[in-house]
């Protein structure tokens, strides 16, 4: 998952496009401490009705730095610094072309092993473009996985997957074209198949949620975003990734950084369009204050992963998937430090007709009954419980926990109940402050109606642990181990999958 999608998922609709930091090409949006009034809650409840679609975004101050003032500084300087070069005065026409249109100056990039991105500042061109509202990010992630024990195959049962992600952000506000407007494009190319797709594990949840197969460059998201009322309202329309914003989590959210198993990144029984990827749709985001949000989104329920989306969105059946979520984002001030948390409740509706599990009465009943209108709900939270350095609010070293639960109707969904839980510890080993250790468990409980297929449904359980080592700020290496009990939810050999993930920020 690219950097921008990663930010959105980590903070669970608390960090959006306009919330990127200046280091990534956006002025830092500082949230206002505003109390939630009764009117604000009433507006949120009204907006969550089936006819209006809402979502949340922190309020912010998009003011650019004044001359002589740094972003986030206390104000303009009274006197120029010693030995500072003189700035030429504007010409008679009042233009200041030297400040806005000059070519990029040479960048004072740190040494390559200290950079946030290995390609650096492109001799100043990258920061020059970002100051003018154009941000380009690239990441490369590769995965090695091997079925070490059990499953349906262990001999030569190893695979390598690679994913290149590309992001382009056009800040139309910074360009002085549309106040509060921006355009975001996320694309990627990929290759390789996971042991799950090869049929070696027989599991339900995929041992690598990043897998998309051999793909040329795909445009996953092409979105126009509009911010209104100082960021309290965010409207997004285009080809959207709903699973990047709903059912998110601070500690279990992204296969490029945390757990590899899809069951520890999203609830697999939520039928996101295009197999939890992207579809033509829209979002509306509302945050009345800094500790409450409401969001909703709609998308083409018939979307297919390997298509642009226009055929299914504007031709054929008109099925629209919708999802709604409200959440609380408190920060608890304790002797163990400031402990942020995110508490989410969601509901989804899928109008597509689906075949019910049914008893065919020994072959006498040949037509499968259909269900029109499937629905489900979920709860999801994460909470920091310990900070190693309580006096430093910016130091994220410490322990955090997470929990998910999701329900889908067992008459048409194989996984009726799903839950996952675990923890993450950053900086467990002294002097390794940026390393992260994660442990998680996930379980899908199969519908009892699946017995009509002739099988004996039980449950699939996944246990996973990883340790993410930061080699350089732009390079991480993560050993990963997954133990899958009763793969597929039926009786069969348990599976041990060992893996290694390497991620580079370019």
KAWO-V764976 format. One record per backbone hydrogen bond with DSSP energy under -1.0 kcal/mol. CO is the residue of the C=O (numbers start at 0). NH is the residue of the N-H. Records with the same first field share a line. If there is no record, write none. Layout:
CO = NH, NH
This chain:
1 = 5
2 = 6
3 = 7
4 = 8
5 = 9
6 = 10
7 = 12
15 = 18
16 = 19
20 = 23, 25
21 = 24
31 = 33
36 = 40
37 = 41
38 = 42
39 = 43
40 = 44
41 = 45
42 = 46
45 = 48
48 = 51
65 = 68
69 = 72
80 = 83
90 = 93
95 = 98
96 = 100
106 = 108
110 = 113
116 = 119
118 = 121
120 = 125
121 = 124
123 = 127
124 = 128
125 = 129
126 = 130
128 = 133
129 = 132
132 = 170
134 = 168
136 = 166
137 = 505
138 = 164
139 = 503
140 = 162
141 = 501
142 = 160
143 = 499
144 = 158
145 = 147, 497
148 = 495
153 = 156
155 = 157
156 = 146
158 = 144
160 = 142
161 = 190
162 = 140
163 = 188
164 = 138
165 = 186
166 = 136
167 = 184
168 = 134
169 = 171, 182
170 = 174
171 = 176, 177
172 = 175
177 = 180
179 = 226
180 = 172
181 = 224
182 = 169
183 = 222
184 = 167
185 = 219, 220
186 = 165
187 = 217
188 = 163
189 = 214
190 = 161
193 = 197
194 = 199
195 = 198
199 = 151
205 = 261
207 = 210
214 = 189
217 = 187
220 = 185
221 = 238
222 = 183
223 = 236
224 = 181
225 = 234
227 = 232
228 = 231
229 = 59
231 = 286
232 = 227
233 = 284
234 = 225
235 = 282
236 = 223
237 = 280
238 = 221
239 = 278
240 = 243
241 = 244, 245
253 = 256, 257
259 = 208
260 = 263
261 = 264, 265
266 = 269
269 = 271
271 = 275
272 = 276
278 = 239
279 = 299
280 = 237
281 = 297
282 = 235
283 = 295
284 = 233
285 = 293
290 = 328
292 = 326
293 = 285
294 = 324
295 = 283
296 = 322
297 = 281
298 = 320
299 = 302
303 = 306
308 = 312
309 = 313
310 = 314
316 = 318
318 = 300
320 = 298
321 = 348
322 = 296
323 = 346
324 = 294
325 = 344
326 = 292
327 = 342
329 = 340
331 = 338
333 = 336
335 = 386
336 = 333
338 = 331
339 = 383
341 = 381
342 = 327
343 = 379
344 = 325
345 = 377
346 = 323
347 = 375
348 = 321
349 = 373
353 = 370
359 = 364
360 = 363
368 = 355
370 = 353
373 = 349
374 = 408
375 = 347
376 = 406
377 = 345
378 = 404
379 = 343
380 = 402
381 = 341
382 = 400
385 = 398
388 = 391
391 = 394
396 = 387
397 = 425
398 = 384, 385
399 = 423
400 = 382
401 = 421
402 = 380
403 = 419
404 = 378
405 = 417
406 = 376
408 = 411, 412
410 = 356
413 = 446
415 = 407
416 = 444
417 = 405
418 = 442
419 = 403
420 = 440
421 = 401
422 = 438
423 = 399
424 = 436
425 = 397
428 = 431
434 = 426
435 = 467
436 = 424
437 = 465
438 = 422
439 = 463
440 = 420
441 = 461
442 = 418
443 = 459
444 = 415, 416
446 = 449
447 = 450
448 = 451
449 = 452
450 = 453
457 = 445
459 = 443
460 = 484
461 = 441
462 = 482
463 = 439
464 = 480
465 = 437
467 = 435
468 = 470, 476
471 = 474
473 = 504
474 = 470, 471
475 = 502
476 = 468
477 = 500
478 = 466
479 = 498
480 = 464
481 = 496
482 = 462
483 = 494
484 = 460
485 = 488
488 = 457
494 = 483
495 = 147, 148
496 = 481
497 = 145
498 = 479
499 = 143
500 = 477
501 = 141
502 = 475
503 = 139
504 = 117
